[in-house]
Amino acid sequence: MKFVSEQPAVDLTYSDVFLVPRRSEITSRLEVDLTPRDGTPATIPLVASNMNSVTGPRLAAVLARRGGLGILPQDMPLQDLDAAIRDVKRQPVAWDTPLVLPPSATVAEALYLMPATAGHGIVVAEGVAGSVVEASAVRGILPATRLATALPDAQLGDLVHAGTPALDAEDVTSGRAAFDVITATGAELVTIQRHGHLIGTLSARSALRSTLYTPAVDADGRLAVGAAIGINGDVAAKAKALAAAGVDVLVLDTAHGHQEGMLRALTTVAALNLGIPLVAGNIVTADGANDLVDAGASILKVGVGPGAMCTTRMMTAVGRPQFSAVLETAQAAHELGAHVWADGGVRYPRDVALALAAGAASVMIGSWFAGTIEAPGQLQTDADGRIYKESWGMASTKAVQARFGRLDAYERARKELFAEGISSSKIYLDPLRPGLEDLLDMITSGVRSSFTYAGAATVPEFHDRALVGRQSAAGYEEGKALPVSW
């Protein structure tokens, strides 16, 4: 990456800079390869943050199916982390994970899990207590849009119609073939069956996406997933347990990553030779990058204070504008053969592109993903009928209560006294992009276009060719679209 003029003497964040178009031989966004090349199974440079309100097994599976990587949070008890990893590994790769509810479930119950939005649906089936659903037990698929016109206490079994199209997995040879078959049926959603069992669902949009994205999978062809642990306690035992469960990336995470506790924990885990990438952070300096790589990290998590739920900078004055933090740490990491994940501060696809331009291999996303159908937590509706999910910072009182719930009341109260961050915030679903995949489409299309403007076909080429300029606040505002009502 190069600056148009002399490198600024002050630190910069994403809104301070812009990308300059260059002569390009790239004729189509589809020529761009977004693979991060950081040693992980990811095929797009997007990582879901290890926040309780962002990444659970449902979101991690959907993200991996489209090439990204979800990091399960360290606040989950170890047995729950183990179960979540194995849950992701069980999910289908070529098909969507079916949302299955019994005929007795009500519309109100369904709306906690799925909004009334086009392109989604609920499989209504008898006897869904277990993980295996017999194809003969399927009553049909209820389009999610039907939930908007039914009474809250109506049972799904009374709303669903028999005769939902079903495809045998062996007959669907490609995404294009599936798209053609589904559009021919006229159905919003079809079930996928194999050997008499329900194994997934598929919509025309999902079939189309399967031709554009390459799943992130492990050596056995299962969806990839990461998990985080803290730096206290028996980190070796935790790391070995998660590796045994099948985790593909292990993150050692603490708010201040450049500290002795992190270096000890990282050295301990690195000595286990687990054979998976080790991510450590958070840091914002080259010195931090050097020390963490020396201790065994192959990927560095960069960012202190840029997150939407974080109050660290206002409480402590500690942090660093994110673009400069990524730029400095990525340069240091590159010299050591390591990589950087830019963690936080992205609000638009442009910010993702700028993080990659600064040298990040991938970009971590938190609150942006929290407001999706697949994020943990139930869908809720405010007084104006707008749908939202709750989100909270990982240093907030709510997070501290979850993390230290097993302590006695006195010790827990002491830790709560020093909590930081927002404990509860409503993250509203975008009516146009309510699902994670809708956001992935928007982000990756924007980033692919950034690459074409730079004349880059790969992430390393983008690092090299990106030309960046500094702009005023007025320059940033000039780039925003005018309101539709103007």
C-alpha positions as CSV (number, residue, x, y, z in Angstrom):
1,M,0.0,0.0,0.0
2,K,1.2,3.5,-0.8
3,F,-0.1,7.0,0.1
4,V,-0.8,9.4,-2.7
5,S,1.3,12.0,-1.0
6,E,3.7,12.0,2.0
7,Q,2.6,9.6,4.7
8,P,0.6,11.6,7.3
9,A,2.2,12.3,10.7
10,V,-1.0,11.7,12.6
11,D,-2.8,8.4,13.1
12,L,-5.8,7.7,10.8
13,T,-9.0,5.8,10.9
14,Y,-11.1,4.5,8.1
15,S,-13.1,7.6,7.5
16,D,-9.9,9.6,7.2
17,V,-8.8,7.9,4.0
18,F,-9.9,6.8,0.6
19,L,-8.8,4.6,-2.2
20,V,-7.5,6.1,-5.5
21,P,-8.4,4.2,-8.8
22,R,-5.5,2.9,-10.8
23,R,-5.0,1.5,-14.2
24,S,-6.5,-2.0,-14.1
25,E,-6.6,-5.1,-16.3
26,I,-9.3,-6.7,-14.2
27,T,-12.5,-6.7,-16.3
28,S,-14.9,-8.3,-13.9
29,R,-15.5,-8.5,-10.1
30,L,-15.8,-12.3,-10.6
31,E,-12.1,-12.4,-11.6
32,V,-11.2,-11.4,-8.0
33,D,-10.0,-14.1,-5.5
34,L,-10.7,-12.9,-2.0
35,T,-9.0,-15.9,-0.2
36,P,-7.1,-14.4,2.7
37,R,-4.1,-16.8,2.6
38,D,-3.5,-16.6,6.3
39,G,-3.3,-20.3,7.0
40,T,-7.0,-20.7,7.9
41,P,-9.6,-22.5,5.7
42,A,-11.4,-19.2,4.9
43,T,-12.0,-18.3,1.3
44,I,-13.3,-14.8,1.9
45,P,-11.6,-12.3,4.3
46,L,-14.4,-12.0,6.8
47,V,-14.4,-13.3,10.4
48,A,-17.3,-13.1,12.9
49,S,-16.1,-11.7,16.2
50,N,-15.9,-13.8,19.3
51,M,-18.7,-11.9,21.0
52,N,-21.6,-13.6,22.8
53,S,-24.2,-11.6,20.8
54,V,-22.5,-12.2,17.5
55,T,-21.2,-15.7,17.0
56,G,-23.0,-19.0,17.8
57,P,-23.1,-22.3,15.9
58,R,-26.0,-21.1,13.6
59,L,-24.1,-18.0,12.4
60,A,-20.8,-19.8,12.3
61,A,-22.2,-22.5,10.0
62,V,-23.8,-20.1,7.6
63,L,-20.6,-17.9,7.4
64,A,-18.4,-21.0,6.8
65,R,-20.7,-22.1,4.0
66,R,-20.0,-18.9,2.2
67,G,-16.2,-19.0,3.0
68,G,-15.9,-16.9,6.1
69,L,-14.9,-18.0,9.6
70,G,-16.9,-17.6,12.9
71,I,-15.1,-17.5,16.2
72,L,-17.1,-18.9,19.1
73,P,-16.7,-16.7,22.3
74,Q,-14.6,-17.6,25.3
75,D,-17.4,-16.9,27.7
76,M,-19.1,-20.2,26.8
77,P,-18.5,-23.0,29.2
78,L,-16.0,-25.5,27.8
79,Q,-18.6,-28.2,27.4
80,D,-20.9,-25.8,25.5
81,L,-18.0,-24.8,23.3
82,D,-17.3,-28.4,22.5
83,A,-20.9,-29.0,21.7
84,A,-21.1,-25.9,19.5
85,I,-18.0,-26.9,17.5
86,R,-19.4,-30.4,16.9
87,D,-22.8,-28.8,16.0
88,V,-21.1,-26.7,13.2
89,K,-19.3,-29.8,12.0
90,R,-22.6,-31.7,11.6
91,Q,-24.2,-29.0,9.4
92,P,-24.5,-29.5,5.6
93,V,-22.0,-27.9,3.3
94,A,-23.8,-27.9,0.0
95,W,-27.3,-27.1,1.5
96,D,-28.8,-24.7,4.0
97,T,-29.3,-26.0,7.5
98,P,-33.1,-26.5,7.9
99,L,-35.0,-24.7,10.6
100,V,-37.3,-27.5,11.8
101,L,-40.2,-26.9,14.1
102,P,-43.1,-29.3,15.1
103,P,-46.6,-28.8,13.9
104,S,-47.7,-27.7,17.4
105,A,-45.3,-24.7,17.4
106,T,-47.0,-21.4,17.1
107,V,-46.4,-18.4,14.8
108,A,-45.3,-16.4,17.8
109,E,-42.6,-19.0,18.6
110,A,-41.5,-19.1,15.0
111,L,-41.1,-15.4,14.9
112,Y,-38.5,-15.5,17.7
113,L,-36.3,-17.5,15.2
114,M,-37.3,-16.3,11.8
115,P,-38.8,-12.9,10.6
116,A,-41.5,-12.8,8.0
117,T,-39.1,-12.2,5.1
118,A,-39.0,-13.6,1.6
119,G,-36.5,-16.3,0.7
120,H,-36.7,-18.1,4.1
121,G,-38.9,-20.8,5.5
122,I,-39.6,-23.3,8.2
123,V,-39.7,-27.0,7.8
124,V,-42.7,-28.4,9.7
125,A,-42.1,-32.0,10.7
126,E,-43.3,-34.5,13.3
127,G,-41.0,-35.7,16.0
128,V,-38.1,-33.2,15.7
129,A,-36.6,-33.8,19.2
130,G,-33.6,-35.5,17.7
131,S,-31.0,-34.3,15.2
132,V,-32.2,-36.7,12.4
133,V,-35.5,-36.0,10.8
134,E,-37.1,-38.7,8.6
135,A,-38.2,-37.4,5.3
136,S,-41.6,-39.1,5.8
137,A,-42.1,-36.9,8.9
138,V,-41.9,-33.7,7.0
139,R,-45.3,-32.0,6.6
140,G,-44.0,-29.3,4.3
141,I,-42.2,-26.0,4.3
142,L,-44.0,-22.8,5.6
143,P,-42.7,-19.7,3.8
144,A,-41.5,-17.2,6.3
145,T,-43.7,-14.5,4.7
146,R,-46.8,-16.5,5.8
147,L,-45.9,-15.6,9.4
148,A,-46.9,-12.0,8.7
149,T,-50.5,-12.8,8.0
150,A,-51.2,-15.4,10.6
151,L,-52.4,-15.0,14.2
152,P,-49.7,-15.3,16.8
153,D,-51.3,-18.4,18.4
154,A,-51.9,-20.2,15.1
155,Q,-50.1,-23.5,14.9
156,L,-47.7,-24.1,12.1
157,G,-49.2,-27.5,11.3
158,D,-52.5,-25.7,10.4
159,L,-50.7,-23.3,8.1
160,V,-48.4,-25.5,6.1
161,H,-49.5,-27.2,2.9
162,A,-48.5,-30.6,1.8
163,G,-46.7,-31.2,-1.5
164,T,-43.5,-29.2,-0.8
165,P,-41.0,-30.0,-3.6
166,A,-38.2,-32.3,-2.4
167,L,-34.9,-33.0,-4.2
168,D,-32.7,-36.0,-3.7
169,A,-29.1,-34.9,-2.9
170,E,-27.7,-37.2,-5.5
171,D,-29.7,-35.6,-8.3
172,V,-28.4,-32.1,-7.6
173,T,-25.0,-32.1,-9.4
174,S,-24.3,-28.4,-9.3
175,G,-25.5,-25.0,-8.0
176,R,-26.7,-24.1,-11.5
177,A,-28.6,-27.3,-11.8
178,A,-30.2,-26.8,-8.5
179,F,-31.1,-23.2,-9.4
180,D,-32.8,-24.4,-12.6
181,V,-34.8,-27.1,-10.8
182,I,-35.9,-24.8,-8.0
183,T,-37.0,-22.0,-10.3
184,A,-38.9,-24.6,-12.4
185,T,-40.9,-25.7,-9.4
186,G,-41.9,-22.1,-8.5
187,A,-41.3,-22.8,-4.8
188,E,-39.4,-20.4,-2.5
189,L,-37.7,-23.3,-0.8
190,V,-37.3,-27.0,-1.3
191,T,-36.1,-29.8,1.0
192,I,-33.0,-31.9,0.3
193,Q,-33.2,-35.5,1.2
194,R,-30.7,-38.4,1.2
195,H,-31.6,-42.1,2.0
196,G,-35.0,-41.1,3.4
197,H,-33.6,-38.4,5.7
198,L,-34.0,-34.6,5.6
199,I,-30.5,-33.2,5.3
200,G,-31.1,-29.6,4.2
201,T,-33.1,-27.0,2.4
202,L,-32.3,-24.9,-0.6
203,S,-33.7,-21.8,-2.2
204,A,-32.9,-20.4,-5.7
205,R,-30.8,-17.6,-4.0
206,S,-28.8,-20.2,-2.0
207,A,-28.2,-22.3,-5.1
208,L,-27.0,-19.1,-6.9
209,R,-24.7,-18.2,-4.0
210,S,-23.2,-21.7,-4.1
211,T,-21.8,-20.9,-7.5
212,L,-20.2,-17.6,-6.3
213,Y,-18.8,-18.6,-2.9
214,T,-16.4,-21.5,-1.9
215,P,-17.1,-23.0,1.5
216,A,-14.5,-22.8,4.3
217,V,-14.0,-26.5,5.2
218,D,-11.5,-28.6,7.2
219,A,-9.5,-31.5,5.8
220,D,-12.5,-33.8,6.1
221,G,-14.7,-31.5,4.1
222,R,-16.7,-30.3,7.1
223,L,-17.5,-26.6,7.8
224,A,-14.7,-24.7,9.5
225,V,-15.1,-22.9,12.8
226,G,-12.9,-21.1,15.3
227,A,-13.1,-20.7,19.0
228,A,-11.6,-18.3,21.6
229,I,-10.2,-18.8,25.0
230,G,-8.9,-16.3,27.6
231,I,-5.4,-16.2,29.0
232,N,-6.2,-17.3,32.6
233,G,-6.7,-20.7,34.1
234,D,-5.6,-23.9,32.5
235,V,-5.2,-22.7,28.9
236,A,-3.4,-25.8,27.8
237,A,-6.3,-28.0,28.9
238,K,-8.8,-25.8,27.2
239,A,-6.8,-25.6,24.0
240,K,-6.4,-29.4,23.8
241,A,-10.1,-29.9,24.5
242,L,-11.1,-27.6,21.7
243,A,-8.6,-29.1,19.3
244,A,-10.0,-32.5,20.1
245,A,-13.5,-31.2,19.3
246,G,-12.3,-30.2,15.8
247,V,-11.8,-26.5,16.1
248,D,-9.9,-25.2,13.0
249,V,-8.5,-21.9,14.5
250,L,-7.8,-21.1,18.1
251,V,-7.9,-17.5,19.3
252,L,-6.3,-16.4,22.6
253,D,-8.1,-13.2,23.4
254,T,-7.8,-10.4,26.0
255,A,-8.5,-6.7,25.8
256,H,-4.8,-5.8,26.3
257,G,-2.9,-8.4,24.3
258,H,0.6,-7.0,24.8
259,Q,1.1,-8.2,28.3
260,E,3.0,-10.9,30.1
261,G,-0.1,-13.0,30.8
262,M,-0.8,-13.2,27.1
263,L,2.8,-14.1,26.3
264,R,2.9,-16.9,28.9
265,A,-0.5,-18.3,27.7
266,L,0.6,-18.1,24.1
267,T,3.9,-19.8,24.7
268,T,2.1,-22.6,26.6
269,V,-0.4,-23.2,23.8
270,A,2.2,-22.9,21.0
271,A,4.3,-25.6,22.7
272,L,1.4,-28.1,22.3
273,N,1.9,-28.1,18.5
274,L,-1.9,-28.5,17.9
275,G,-1.4,-28.1,14.2
276,I,-4.0,-25.2,13.9
277,P,-3.4,-21.5,13.4
278,L,-3.0,-19.5,16.7
279,V,-4.5,-16.0,16.8
280,A,-3.6,-13.7,19.6
281,G,-4.6,-10.1,20.6
282,N,-5.6,-7.5,20.8
283,I,-2.7,-5.2,19.9
284,V,-2.1,-2.0,18.0
285,T,1.7,-1.6,17.7
286,A,4.6,-3.2,15.8
287,D,6.2,-4.0,19.2
288,G,3.1,-6.0,20.2
289,A,3.2,-7.8,16.9
290,N,6.9,-8.7,17.3
291,D,6.4,-10.1,20.8
292,L,3.2,-12.1,20.1
293,V,4.7,-13.7,17.0
294,D,7.9,-14.6,19.0
295,A,5.6,-16.3,21.5
296,G,3.9,-18.4,18.9
297,A,1.1,-16.5,17.2
298,S,0.6,-16.9,13.5
299,I,-2.2,-14.3,13.3
300,L,-2.6,-11.1,15.3
301,K,-5.9,-9.6,16.3
302,V,-5.6,-5.8,15.9
303,G,-7.8,-3.1,17.4
304,V,-8.3,-1.4,20.8
305,G,-11.4,0.6,21.2
306,P,-12.9,0.9,17.6
307,G,-15.9,-1.4,18.2
308,A,-19.4,-0.1,18.3
309,M,-20.0,-1.7,21.8
310,C,-16.7,-0.6,23.2
311,T,-16.1,2.4,25.5
312,T,-12.4,1.8,26.2
313,R,-11.1,4.9,24.6
314,M,-13.6,7.2,26.4
315,M,-13.0,5.5,29.7
316,T,-9.2,5.1,29.5
317,A,-7.9,7.2,26.6
318,V,-6.3,4.0,25.4
319,G,-6.4,2.7,21.8
320,R,-5.4,3.9,18.4
321,P,-7.2,4.9,15.2
322,Q,-7.8,1.7,13.4
323,F,-6.4,2.3,10.0
324,S,-3.0,3.2,11.3
325,A,-3.0,0.4,13.9
326,V,-3.6,-2.1,11.1
327,L,-1.1,-0.5,8.8
328,E,1.8,-0.7,11.4
329,T,1.1,-4.1,12.8
330,A,0.5,-5.7,9.3
331,Q,3.9,-4.4,8.1
332,A,5.6,-5.9,11.2
333,A,3.7,-9.1,10.9
334,H,4.5,-9.5,7.2
335,E,8.2,-9.2,7.9
336,L,7.9,-12.1,10.4
337,G,5.8,-14.3,8.2
338,A,2.6,-13.7,10.2
339,H,-0.8,-12.2,9.4
340,V,-3.2,-9.6,10.8
341,W,-7.0,-9.6,11.4
342,A,-8.4,-6.1,11.7
343,D,-10.8,-6.3,14.6
344,G,-13.5,-3.6,14.8
345,G,-14.5,-0.3,13.4
346,V,-16.0,-1.4,10.1
347,R,-19.4,0.0,9.3
348,Y,-19.4,0.0,5.5
349,P,-17.9,-2.3,2.8
350,R,-15.4,0.5,2.1
351,D,-14.0,0.0,5.6
352,V,-13.4,-3.6,4.9
353,A,-11.6,-2.7,1.7
354,L,-9.4,-0.2,3.5
355,A,-8.5,-2.7,6.2
356,L,-7.3,-5.1,3.5
357,A,-5.5,-2.3,1.8
358,A,-3.6,-1.5,5.0
359,G,-2.4,-5.1,5.1
360,A,-5.0,-7.1,7.0
361,A,-5.6,-10.7,5.8
362,S,-9.1,-10.7,7.1
363,V,-11.5,-8.3,8.8
364,M,-13.4,-9.2,12.0
365,I,-17.0,-8.0,12.2
366,G,-19.1,-7.7,15.4
367,S,-22.2,-5.5,15.8
368,W,-22.8,-5.5,12.0
369,F,-23.4,-9.2,12.2
370,A,-25.3,-9.1,15.5
371,G,-28.3,-7.6,13.7
372,T,-29.0,-10.7,11.6
373,I,-31.4,-13.6,11.6
374,E,-28.6,-16.1,12.4
375,A,-26.9,-14.3,15.3
376,P,-27.5,-15.7,18.8
377,G,-30.6,-14.6,20.7
378,Q,-34.3,-14.2,19.9
379,L,-35.8,-11.8,17.5
380,Q,-37.7,-9.1,19.3
381,T,-40.0,-6.3,18.2
382,D,-40.1,-2.8,19.5
383,A,-43.2,-0.6,19.9
384,D,-42.9,0.6,16.3
385,G,-42.9,-2.9,15.0
386,R,-39.2,-2.9,14.1
387,I,-37.3,-6.2,14.6
388,Y,-34.1,-6.2,16.6
389,K,-31.7,-8.4,18.5
390,E,-29.8,-7.4,21.7
391,S,-26.0,-6.8,21.6
392,W,-23.5,-6.0,24.3
393,G,-19.8,-5.3,24.7
394,M,-17.5,-8.1,25.9
395,A,-16.2,-5.9,28.8
396,S,-19.7,-4.8,29.8
397,T,-21.5,-5.6,33.0
398,K,-23.7,-8.1,31.2
399,A,-20.6,-9.9,29.8
400,V,-18.8,-9.8,33.1
401,Q,-21.8,-11.4,34.8
402,A,-21.8,-14.2,32.2
403,R,-18.0,-14.7,32.4
404,F,-17.8,-14.8,36.2
405,G,-21.2,-16.3,37.1
406,R,-19.5,-19.1,39.1
407,L,-17.7,-16.8,41.5
408,D,-19.2,-15.9,44.9
409,A,-21.3,-12.8,45.1
410,Y,-18.5,-10.6,46.6
411,E,-15.9,-11.4,44.0
412,R,-18.4,-11.1,41.1
413,A,-19.5,-7.7,42.5
414,R,-15.8,-6.5,42.6
415,K,-15.4,-7.4,38.9
416,E,-18.7,-5.8,37.9
417,L,-17.5,-2.6,39.5
418,F,-14.8,-2.2,36.8
419,A,-16.9,-3.3,33.9
420,E,-16.7,-1.2,30.7
421,G,-18.8,-1.1,27.5
422,I,-22.4,-1.2,26.6
423,S,-24.5,-3.9,28.4
424,S,-27.5,-3.8,26.1
425,S,-28.1,-2.2,22.8
426,K,-30.8,-2.8,20.2
427,I,-29.3,-3.9,16.8
428,Y,-32.1,-3.6,14.3
429,L,-32.3,-6.0,11.4
430,D,-32.0,-4.3,8.0
431,P,-35.3,-5.0,6.2
432,L,-33.4,-5.3,2.9
433,R,-30.6,-7.4,4.4
434,P,-32.0,-9.3,7.4
435,G,-29.8,-12.4,6.9
436,L,-26.1,-12.8,7.3
437,E,-25.8,-13.9,3.6
438,D,-27.4,-10.7,2.5
439,L,-24.7,-8.8,4.3
440,L,-22.0,-11.0,2.8
441,D,-23.3,-10.3,-0.7
442,M,-23.1,-6.6,-0.1
443,I,-19.7,-6.6,1.6
444,T,-18.0,-8.9,-0.8
445,S,-19.4,-7.2,-3.9
446,G,-18.1,-3.8,-2.6
447,V,-14.7,-5.3,-1.8
448,R,-14.5,-7.1,-5.1
449,S,-15.1,-3.7,-6.8
450,S,-12.4,-2.1,-4.7
451,F,-9.9,-4.7,-6.0
452,T,-10.9,-4.0,-9.6
453,Y,-10.3,-0.3,-9.1
454,A,-6.9,-1.0,-7.8
455,G,-6.1,-3.5,-10.5
456,A,-5.7,-6.4,-8.1
457,A,-6.9,-9.9,-8.5
458,T,-5.9,-11.3,-5.1
459,V,-5.5,-10.1,-1.5
460,P,-1.7,-9.9,-1.7
461,E,-1.9,-7.9,-4.9
462,F,-4.4,-5.5,-3.3
463,H,-1.9,-5.0,-0.4
464,D,0.7,-4.1,-2.9
465,R,-1.3,-2.0,-5.4
466,A,-3.7,-0.1,-3.1
467,L,-3.2,3.7,-3.4
468,V,-4.6,5.6,-0.4
469,G,-5.2,9.3,0.1
470,R,-6.1,11.3,3.2
471,Q,-9.4,13.3,3.2
472,S,-11.2,15.9,5.2
473,A,-14.4,15.3,7.1
474,A,-16.2,17.1,4.2
475,G,-14.6,14.8,1.7
476,Y,-15.9,11.8,3.6
477,E,-19.4,13.3,3.7
478,E,-19.2,14.0,0.0
479,G,-18.9,10.3,-0.7
480,K,-22.2,9.5,1.0
481,A,-25.4,9.1,-1.0
482,L,-28.1,11.7,-0.5
483,P,-31.2,10.6,1.4
484,V,-34.0,9.2,-0.9
485,S,-36.4,11.9,0.3
486,W,-34.0,14.8,-0.8
